Amino acid sequence: MASIFTRIIEGEIPSHKVYEDDHTYAFLDINPRSAGHTLVVPRTEVDELFDLPPADFDALWSAVRVVGSAIKAAMGCERVFVMVIGVDVPHAHVHLIPSTVGLADLPMPPVTAQSADELAATAAAIASAVPAG
């Protein structure tokens, strides 16, 4: 079954579109964190961002740049937060959230204190999982 985002892209469900190209579609979030909160969605339906084919992944981030700049210009905000949460809809997408206050606007998980040894072990684990090349 097609995701709600695919149904929006295909016009089955209405949206407030702000941008589209051959690879992406951007529209206002219906439950915005601030005015102008926009979702940028790849047309290719995959659950996780990192499962996108390379061309679609690159196109998504290109569209994020275009739409983020437009949001900043149109909304007069200080910053545009870029968030990939990946649990609410099983279709990769990027949230662009205008902010005039700064980090006070951003919902963040609490800080997790880690020792230098824990940070070193975590860095080594991640580095060892990066493909050679």
ABEGO torsion letter per residue (X at the ends): XBBAAAAAAAGABBBBBABBBAABBBBBBABBABBGBBBBBBABBBABAAABBAAAAAAAAAAAAAAAAAAAAAAGBABBBBBBAGAABBBBBBBBBBBAAEAAABBBBBBBBBBAAAAAAAAAAAAAABBBX
